[in-house]
Amino acid sequence: MKDLLIKNLASLATNRGKGPRGGQSMGEIHEIIHPWVLVRDGKIHRIGGEELEKEALDAQILDGEGKTLLPGFVDPHTHLVFGGTREEEFSMRLRGESYMAIMEKGGGIKYTVQKTREKSFEELLASGKKTLQSMAEMGITTVEAKSGYGLDKETELKQLRVAKALQEAGPLEVVSTFMGAHDIPLEYKGRDRAFLDYLVEEVLPVVKEENLAEFGDIFTEKNVFTVEDSRAYLLKMREAGLKLKIHADEINDLGGASLAAELSLTSADHLLKANDEGLRKMKESGVIPVLLPLTAFSLKEDFARAREMIDMGLPVAMGTDYNPGSCYSFSVPLMIALGALYMGMSPEEALTAVTLNSAAALDRADRIGTIEEGKDADLVLIDAPSYRFLTYHFGMNLVTTTIKQGKIIYNKR
């Protein structure tokens, strides 16, 4: 693999470290003016100046004149693999119907489940590849992919096998999460615990045998799964060797944040309605809050309290929650704008939220999420002289080049 030499940059901006950053340290962005960066064997080999030209070995040259180099964006929460779209439901919500009311009518997740069951492995794979290439154009280099649109053994495994194939094919790194506990299928109506037992006894063994998921997740919400059932289920996932996440306190405050803290989960996601006590417990237990402003925007809900969480010392991450129902978007520029303008995050905190802290939410902060010598060369070039343009030139995709482990996977022409 050839060296890659990135020269003539206007600036480079990154947080630093191999773990999540909260409180004041979340805003500690290190900015270097006019640096050169040498990439070797897929890693950041050296950060310096023109002298790196002598060290480069038959290098591929990338001229960064006038541009800023950032860590590759990490999306720690998506529902990447699915069949069908729900544009009619979006119109219904614009006419005043709530997301939960649509679910109760058989829409929502259940509709996507039906469509995903109908799609072949090949169809889902082709759709996923197309989406990943579009994500690369947004500067995303690593993405999490949840199952949960099967709610049966065959389709849950199909989704996870597609995610595994996408990881093997590239160009992005795909981190798989088993989320069979996304809803309760009609055939298990009124038998919530029996459905969770089915997932543990029938689906989980194959997930483990084929190494199809790194994380387990559950939707803890009114009319879905209780805190008590979620606790029992998550413990079974942990016994099987999965790391853990939770959809917590999105529409109602059920105490999902406190449960995440009690079990020391890797992350708790959504948290629109999370109470202060639960958030404080998360801080004490090292649970990363993954906030999803695009979903709140789409559902016209109040945004999660990012400013207060950061001031508590929590290391806030942001994800797109790309899915066909509540958030049919993976717009990183819009997500960053919402984080800054409506959630109280500074430009520095927003950058950390979509890089280092999101990497930590996927247990990868030791090798991605910052620009430091020895880390993977997951990088993004934006057409701006400073990282501050991410928030200032809001809603615009400034990405010109995306690099994954030293390989250019997108270059704007």
Steps between C-alpha positions, in 0.01 A plus 500: 500500500644836395562777749249784484634851546245773571667839446428873501206476743346818632450328835454178692259468791448216747437413860754257648501179699383141496187547707186717502515865600239677712471834673763759415726246326231437240573845360878465496565495128864511393537706184818497291544760225655395167599143597604211281393144588671177397294179496678164491348149505157645567616685813581862577878478487609859551355849537742777407592734218677500164778280637261203473546506122848350549360219715216402266572181304365526147198662658161581357466878531179666617508878474299648785550862401242718673338202672469368856579144605273341762460152649259285303144534624362206698127422495429292813127442448324397178248244379692457177348179357128514423239455230245758390451868579226681696447830324122478553549476875717811487211679331264371771725646768502833318119486517519462877509126577757391757767239441358277775144532359623387159675203665176401675323491161749243369733750341843594623744222573247227415462632145875497447517151647256378234699663220835377632372144527404521132843618381769252397854504640624626163250786489588614851872473425470711184303766686752501785796543267336800338431657839856448622643675197270796565608500864864513389413816308383647834837421658382195697773237531349269764131421548297286736222283350215358708268216411145518639289504185456124499357410840538139392799271478532491121483875438704611800779270386459621143548861608807416705650291220452793263674732748789252527527484120501880484783511753700252293433688174569852630566782443383588853550307821162358602441414867209259548244514780240229565175683575235233465334669800393801292126435526257221589373305197127445467533128565644579845254776591455502878790256547795736511725285718428193286622689194821602676550137604455400135771744392738368767433133441448485122678796339788594729682162472527542121605863537787382719587195290535709182652801678226726366489769767730684739223676695151424629227762532136533612223762465400584859183704457132514588306238299828329406729355772497582871807577707462167677481297179782706348725429797447123480551499122814713504657278763440199273666690214798572724524135606526414130795737461337801335574858598185693581301804390146621573236718334413697814254770609416615147126565525438434871726510804491137607837500675697365207796724580516362854483144366787577262702624797407205718627255237793721387396483135726635227240759399146619559339653192226763439451626863257778406306449823782375726493644851795660681545213743529249216750720318712545813505123548608458137791735564606299805478171309678620186200460269523709181186694401438470126269783396300487176393854406386409147232275649377766741493744206306255282247420775477865608594401855703697752872443457710311753674722756851485361619819671396380844645155441838643399499733800434194720818352353335251267684423173222569251505321164269559204361252248264536207253218588457442125186288457194495272252628756597758758815624322551435130824700494870459570583868450804565716494874416139537619573294811796722592294815439220377726752405768644849498195718440235311697693287751750756621821336381804705405673434165772318692255281693304417186819384329594279796143363509521366143858373526668392825187455715314317225801273456489431874129416473610218267795404722750615237649818647833324541555499123261750333331832581808725516797593282797369697809310399437126515124518460317382188509755218123556495489858376276761340598806296253787502503792259547764769796664678379399846291235679277786618338502156323175594265707714539839331426382142216298644316223320751491214702190416856636493666159458730471199695184592439208734782263598459162672813335640716700261291425191305773323141372483341824378648790311274775371552576134 
